[in-house]
Amino acid sequence: MEEKKKGFFGRLVQGLAKTRSSIAHGIDAIFSGFSSIDDEFYEELEEILIMADLGINTTTAVIEDLRKKVKENKIKDPAQCRQLLINSLKEQMQLKEEAFDFENQKSVVLLIGVNGVGKTTSVGKLAAYLKNQGKKVLVAAADTFRAAAIEQLSEWVHRAGVDMIAQKEGADPAAVVYDAITAAKARQADILLCDTAGRLHNKKNLMEELRKIDRVIEREYPEAYRETLLVLDCTTGQNALAQAKEFNEVADITGIILTKLDGTAKGGIAIAIQAELGIPVKFICIGEKLDDIQKFDADDFVNALFEKNE
């Protein structure tokens, strides 16, 4: 397991290379280029963090925290700020102990997200991940709106080696979830993963659909632990934050799955989402393979962001 984690960390370091070149290299230049800690030092640092998609609010909070710690610890040398900044970012990103409670009880996990973010792929990856943890997983194909969504999901589910409950395209998503709950109980599945539609442009319909699914779960499976994971594409940067805000209005989001971390210089968005919305990043995906998903680890993420051995 440790070996596997090391391998993933290596891929994470590679995946965050673009973000690292936009954050860490600039930051290192500041820490080594300034001889004293003054307003200009903080302004330069602020600019780099904003450029890396931490966003203005998060950056302001991080800089304020850094100023406070510099003062408290009577630090005069800019180079010493590097570790303080790393620690501050790790604190922002730490997950609560109960973040993965859904893995250890009978659960229904909804995955939501707009088209193109890698939602269906994430369902397949998460199914494989949970199966490897020894869980019996069932998948519900409740994204009945998007053409070919069911076929695409079917392919991923087959690769993951788990079962899927589906109806035809255009079917009522709540009816699919109803069938899936019946099957999950009969087959004694540990976790039911539901791929749901993410039509943000039609918020009213989406809201209604999620409410309907919610009512079905409440009625048919009240004892199940509930988890709602929003899938976001890192490459969209601040757009991902805007999506998270909008989805948060229509659903009780308990966590984020971040995809395409390997293709962007905007990995800082992970920090922004957590800081601004208080929604924890729980899983990250850094590739196209079935096992390219891992639980989010704040220490690993920030270390990979500041890794010096290129």
N, C-alpha and C positions, 0 to 999 in steps of 0.2 A: 504493500500500500504506500509506504514511504517513497519507494522507488517511483511509483506511478505519480505521486504528488510532485516529486522532483522533476519528472519529465514534463508535467503540466506547467510547473513554475518556469521551466526553460522555455516552453512555448509561449507562456505569458510574457516573459521578458522579450521574446521575439515579437510577439503580437503588439506589445506596447511600444515598440521601437519608434514609431512615428510620433506618438504622444510624447515619448521621452525626449526626442530631439526637439520638440517644441517647448517642453517644460524644463526638464532637468539641465539640458545644456545651457539654456539661457540663465537658469537659476545659478548654476555653477559659475558662470561668467560673472554674475553679480557678486556672489559670495567671495570670489577670489579677486574681483576687480575693484571692490570698494575697500577703503582702508578704515572707514568708520561707519557706524550705523546712524544714518540721518534720514531726513524726510525724502531726499532724492533716492536713497537706497530702497525705502519702502515703496516709493512710486514705481521704480523700475520693476520691482518684484510683483507689484500689483498688476502691472501691464502684462507681464508674462503669464500670470495665472489666468487673467481674463482671456488672453489669446488661446490658452489651452482649454477653453470652454468650461472653466469653473463657474463662470457667470459672475456678475457684479456683486450680488448679495453674498454669495459664498466666499468670494475673494475678500470682500470687506471684513467678513467674520474671521477668516483665517489670518488676515493681516492684523486685526485688532488683538486676536489671541496671541499672535507672535510678539507684538509690541508689549503686551502685558508680561509675557514670560521673559522677554529680554530685560525689562525693567526689574522684575522680581529677582532674576538670577544675576543681575548686574553685569550683563554680557556687553562687552565692548567690541569684540572681534566679529565681523560679519561672517567669517568662516564657521563660527560656532552656531550660527543661526540655522545652518542647513539641517542639523539633527533635530533642532526644535521644531522646524517646519514639518519635517517628516513625522515626528511624534504627534504634532497637532492634526495632521491629515489622517493619521491612523485612528486617533481618538474620534474624529468626525465620522469615520466609516465603520467603527466597531459594531458587530451584530449582537443583539441581545441573546441570552442563552436559549430562550424559547423559539428562536427564529426558525428552527427546523422541526418543531414539534409534530408537524403534519406527517413526518416520515415514520413516526412511532405509534400511530394509531390509525384506525379506519378513517380515511380521509377522502374528501372530494376536492380536487384541485382544478380551478378554472384557469385557463390561459387566455388572455385577451391581448389585442394589439392590432394595429392597422395592417392592411395588406402590404407585403413586401419587407416586413421587419424580420422575418425568419420565425414567425410564430409556429407554423405547422412543423417546421424542422425542429424547433425547440421542444415540441411535444414528444417527437420521436426520440430526441436525445435524452430528455428527462425520463421517459419511459425506460430506456436502456440503462440509464444511471440508477434508477430505483430498483430495476430488476437485478442489477449487479449487487445491490445492497441486500439482496435476498427477499425483496418484496414481490408480492403477487400484484401485478399491475393490469388494469383494464383501461382502454382508451375509448372515449366517446367522440364520434365525428360530428360535433354540433355546429361546425361552421358549414352550414348547408347553403349559404348565400353565394359564396365565391365559386365560380366555375373551376372544376378540376381539383378543388380543395380536398375532396374525399379520396380521390385517387392518389394524390400526393401524400396524404396522411397514411393511407393504406400501405404505400411503399415503405415509409419510414417505420411504421409499426411492425411491418413484416421483418425489416432489418433488426429491429429491437427485440424481436421474438416474443411479442405480447399480443393479446387478442384485442379486437376492435369491434365496437358496436356502431353500425351506421344505417342510415336510411337513404332514400334517393335525394339527389340535389333538389333544393327548394323545399324540403320537408321542414316541419316545425322543429326548431332546435330543442325546445323544451320537451317535445315528444321523444327525441333521440336521447336526451338526458334521462327521461323517465325509463326508457328501455334499458339504458346502461346501468341505472341504479338497480333495477330488477335483476339484471345479469350479475352485477357486482356482488349482490347479496347471495344469489344462488351459487356463485362460483367462489364465494368467500375471498374476494379480492381485498387486498390491503388498501390499495390506492386507486381511485378512479380519476383519471386525467381527462378533462374535457376541453377539446379544441373549440373555441367559440369565435363568432364573427367579430370584427372590429371596425364597424362602419362609423367612424367618428363624424363624418360629414352629415350623417343623419342621426344626431344624438338622441332625438326623441324615440326613434325606432329601437336604437341600441339599448337605451334605458329600459324600454318596455320588454325587450327580449331578455335582458339580464334579470329583470324583476320576475319574469315568468319562470325562467330557469331556477331562480332563487326559491320561488314558491314551491316548485316541484321538489327541490332538494329538502326544503323545510318539512314538507308534508310526507315525503316518502322515505327520507333518510335523516331524521332529526338528530340522531346520535352521532352522525359523521362530523369529523373535524373539518372546518372550512378554510380553504386557502385560495386567494385570488392573485395570480401572478401576471403582471403586465410585462409584455415582451417589447423591448425598445432596441432600435438600431443605433448603435454608437455613432455611426458615420454621419448621422443627421444633427449631431451636436445639440445646440440650443433648441432645435425643433423637437428633440426627444423630450426635453424638459417641458415644453409646451404641451406635448401629447400627454405626458404623465399628469399634468395639472388638469387637463380636460377629462381624462379617464377617471381621475380621482373624484370628479364631480358626479360621475354616474355609477361608480362601483367602489366597493370597500376593498381597495388594493392593499394586500398584505406584504407584497414583495415585488422585486423587479428581476427580470432576466435580461441581461445585456448581451446583445449579439454583435457580431462583426467587429469585435475589439481589435482584430488583427488588421483591419483595413483602414484605420483612421488615425488622425493626429488629435482626435477629440475625446480621448479616453477620460479626460478630466470631467466629462459630463457625469460620470459615475459619482463623483464627489458632490457635484452640484445637486443632483436629484436627492441624494440622501440628506444633504444639509438644508435644502429649501423646502422639501416636502415631508421630510421625516419618514420617507418610505425606504426601507433598506434594500440594497442590491443583494439578492440571495444567490443568484447563479450567474456565471459568465460563460460565454461561448467564444472560442477563438479559432474557429476553423469549420470545415465542412463535414468532418468525419463524425461518426456516431458518438465517439467518446470525447469529442471536443467540448465538453461541458463540465463544469466543476463548481462546487460550492464556493461562494465568494469568501475570500479571506483577506481582511483589511491589511494585515501585515504583509502578506505576499504581494497584494496589489500595489501598495505604496512602495515596497522594496523594489518591485519590478519597474516601477515608474522612475526610480532614482538609481537603478542598477548602473554601476560605472563600467563594468567589464563588457565593453561592446564586442 
